[in-house]
Amino acid sequence: MSRLKGDLRPAVVAHSGLTRSTQTAVGAIDAMTSNEKASGRKGDGYQFRRSFRLERLPSLRSIDFGPYAGGKEASEVVATTARTVGAWTAGYLDVRPDGGGESGREVLSRAALALRSLTKIVTRASSAGGSGMDSGSVVAVSHSSYIRMLLAILLGIPLEVATTLPQGNACINVIDLCRDGSLVDL
């Protein structure tokens, strides 16, 4: 985050509202702000960005795999999650995890909503030109399984392929969207 060029610096850092996501979003802002201060670019026409707007976007929350995880052994949680995602990748999008939670169809619908919301944020940020906002870039902080579902929509790939995309902790995906929400580049 700290190496982003000035014209790509986001005006908004969106997060799911869950603790890890919020902490990562704040960390991203800290990294971008501290790099700007340390770089000393002020004298060459570069203006410091002293504030980034932190925005909670509930549609970015992690997949709800239901209440089964509470108090269960890790191996059992992994097995239940794998069965659910396996059903989704086989095309059974209405399957829910054992004990409740979201169906694959609900997760994909929420991911599409998140993309529409992020597009609105970018449009709002880029049209606010005089307020110190940059080119309409936005950072969205979410969770790995959910990001894979979102990438499946963007890339038009089967969930079976999307579930194999590497998404480690603090992974960065750069997505270039048109204001109408269509994909330009990934």
Order of alpha helices (4+ residues) and beta strands (2+ residues): beta-alpha-beta-alpha-alpha-beta-alpha-alpha-beta-beta
